Amino acid sequence: MTTAFFQRGLAAGILSAVLSFGTGSAALAQSSRPAQKPAATKPAPAKPAPAKPAANKPASAAKPAAAAGAAAVAAKPAPAATGPGGASLVTSYGDWGVYTAQTGRSKICYALSQPQDRMPKNLNRDPAYLFVSFRPAENVKNEVALVLGFAAKENAPAEASMGSASYALIAKASNAWLKNPAEETQAIATMAKSGSLTVKMQSARGSSLTDRYSLSGFSKALDHARKECGV
């Protein structure tokens, strides 16, 4: 195991602690362990705002498309105020949330999203997350990682693709990172210009799994997370 991979394994331990166990000394205690499968606790989704009663006056026939668009926006639930492991939602942009957590004296900031589509649909899995994290105390920034929601098959082909660009992934248990950390800056730039990101990977049982993430709001969420940690 290379030094870089070992360090990222420790980082995954810290992140798994934040996602699965919350903040404080208990989270710090988990940081020295290898990457572990996060608890299957799903963050409670925010309830959509109740529909506004229709006015007695009939809607103008000239604006049906605008009315339908407004209804679609109103029906979309906002990210939960409390994120995975009790992390605090600072704000959200599109399909991405900005969360912060404190582990001892160290602050962790990350832009995070969950998959819009998961294939095959009939396969039960734990929640999955794609995030870019900042940990100033460890001099870590722009780290692209995933919590997969299932145990991955080690050394099996895995990739994250955006349009014509693709990046090899390396998995350990239920976590994954870019195989080449030197590609993180380029991958983030590609994410900022893309509409979606697709992750393809094999589970430990040999199933081929695909998760698709929306990148709507990613750039703004990333900038805000970076500012939250002052990097």
N, C-alpha and C positions, 0 to 999 in steps of 0.2 A: 504494500500500500504506500502510495507516494505521500510526501509531507503535505502537499496541497490538499489531497483527498482527505487525509486524516484531519486537517484543520477544518475542512468543510463538514466532516462528520461531527466534530465537536460543535460547530455552528448549528448543525441540524438538531443536536441535542438541546441547545439553547432554545431554538425555535420551537421544537416539539414541546419543550417545557412551557413556553408561552402559549402555544396553541392548545395544549392539553391540560395544563395544570395551573394556568394563570400566572400572576406576578408574585414577586416577593422572594423570600429565602427558599421556599419550596421549589420555585422555578430554577433558582441558581443551583440547587442541589442536583437537578437533573442534567445540568449542562455538561457534566463530565462523562456522561454515559454515551454509548454509541446511539446513532439515530434509531428511534423507536417509532412504532406505529402509533399515530395520534389517537386519542380516545374518540370513540364514535359519537361523541356529543355534538349534535348539530346545533349551530346558533339559531335561536328562535327567529324566524323570519318576521319582519315588520308587517303589520296588517295594513292592507291597502286602505286608503281613506274611503269612508262610505260615500256611495254615489249621491250626488246632489239631486234632490227631487226636481223633476222637470217642471218648468214654469208652465202656467196655463196657456200662455201665448205660444202658438206653434212656431217651431224653429224655422228660420228663413231657409227657403229652398235653394237660395243662392250660395250657401256655405256648408253643404253637407260634408265635404271632404275635411274642412277645418274642424268641424264638430267631432268627426270621427277620430281625427288626430289627437284632439284634446282629450277625448275619452280614453284613448290608448295610453296617453301619458299619465292620466290620473290613476289608471288601473295598475300601473307598474309599481310594485312594492319597493320602498326604499331600503337600503342596507340597515341591518339591526344596529341599534345604538351601542350594544355590547357585542364585540366581535369574538372570535374563537378564543377560548381560554380566559375570557373576561377582559380582553384588550379593549381600549376605549376608541370608539369611532370619533374621529375629529371632524371629518366631512366626507362627502362623496361626490364623484364626478362620473356621470354616465353609469357604466357597469362596474366601476372601481371605487373602493373605499380606502380612506387613509386612516390607519390605526396606529396607536402608540401603546407601549407597555413599558413598565419599569421592572427591571430585575436587579434588586439591590440598588446600587448607585448608577447602574448602566441603563440608558434609555434605548429602546429599540423602536424604530419607525419603519413602517412598510406600507406600500401600495398593494392592495390585495383584491383578487376577484375569484369567483367560483365559475365552473364551467356552465355554459348555456346548454350544451348538448353532450350526452354521454352514450357511447355506443359500445356494445349492444345494449339496448334499453332494458332488456329483461334481466340484466345481471345486477344483483345487489352489491353495492359498494359503500364504503364510508365516504363522508364529504371530502371533496378535493379542493385544493387552493393553488393558485398561481400567484406569486408575489415577488416583489423586488424590495429588499431590505437594506436598512442602514443601521450600523451598530458603531457609533463613534468611539466607544471605549476600546473596541478591538480594531479600529481603523479599517472597518469594513463598510463599503458602499457599493451600490448598484449590483448586489448579489441576486441573481435570478435563480429561483428555486421553486420546487413544487412539493406539496403534500399530495400524494397520489390517491389515497383512499383505498389502497389495496397493496398487498405485498408484490413487488415487481420481481421478475426473473432476472437475476444478476447476469451480466455479460451478454444479455440479449440485445439485439438492435433496438434502439429507441431514439426518437427525434421529436423536435418541436419545429413546426413549419409555419411560415407566414408568406403567402404568395409563392414566389419562386425561390425564396430563401429557406434553408433548413439548417438546423443546428443539432448535432449529436448530443444525446443526453446520457448521463451515467446515473444508475440507480443504486440505492442501498436501502434495503428493507422497503419502507413505504415512502421514501423521500427521493428526490431526483434533482440534479443540477445540470448545467451545461457541462459537457465533458471537458471542454477546453475553457478554463476561466478567462483566458485572454480574449475570448469572443463576446464577453458580456456587454461591453460598451457597444459593439456593433449590433448585437442582438437587440439591445434596448432601443437603438436608433431605428432598427427595422420595425420593432413593435410600434414605435411612435408613428410610423407611416402606414401601418397596416390596419385592416379592419377586424381581423381575427387571428387567433393562434391555435393551431391544432397539435395536440400531443398524441403520438402513437407509441404504444409500448406493449410488452407482453407481461402477463401476470405470472406469479410463481407456478400457477397451475397450467400455464401454457396458452391461456386465452389471449387473443389479440384485442386490445382495448384502445378506444379513441375518445379523447375529451376535446371539445372545442370551446375556447374562451373568446368572448368579445373583448376587443381592445378599445371600445368606445370610452373615452374619458381617461385612458391610461396616462397620457402625457401630463395632464393637469394633476392627476393623483400623485404621479411620481415626483413632480416638482414640489408639491405640497409636503409630501413625506420627507423629502430632502431638507426642506426648510425647517420642519418640525425638529429634526435632529441637528440642525445647524451645520450641514455639510454641503 
